[in-house]
Amino acid sequence: MAAQVRPQLRELTEPGVADIVVVTVGRNGAIGRTRTGEFFAVPALAVAVHQVPGAGSAFSTALIHALSQGAAAEQAAAFACRAGSLWCSRTPHGPLSTLAGAAAQQVTRLPGRPRSDS
């Protein structure tokens, strides 16, 4: 899949178009490219999927948040994949599953950032 979209990612990250382009690929995570030419692929969490609508919104919101906090593109995409996976693991209008509850600890902060509770 990554090889198939590399030309489009390259085209979209040409000067004047975008600094970063990330494409989600469902349970396979996300792939992207930066303007500097860095390609990356990050995995999604392996979760039992209970809902899909809203996963893209969770992913996009987490990606924007991570980038606004100074995360590198690949780190931000990994953070966003975890958020999207956690969303999918929720039963609609229900609590996070046990797996998602444990994984939620990974999403509450970006790697390398101090914890707010320490």
Summary of the structure (lengths in Angstrom):
residues: 118
radius of gyration: 14.7
end to end distance: 41.0
largest distance: 44.3
contacts: 329
relative contact order: 0.15
helix: 47%
strand: 12%
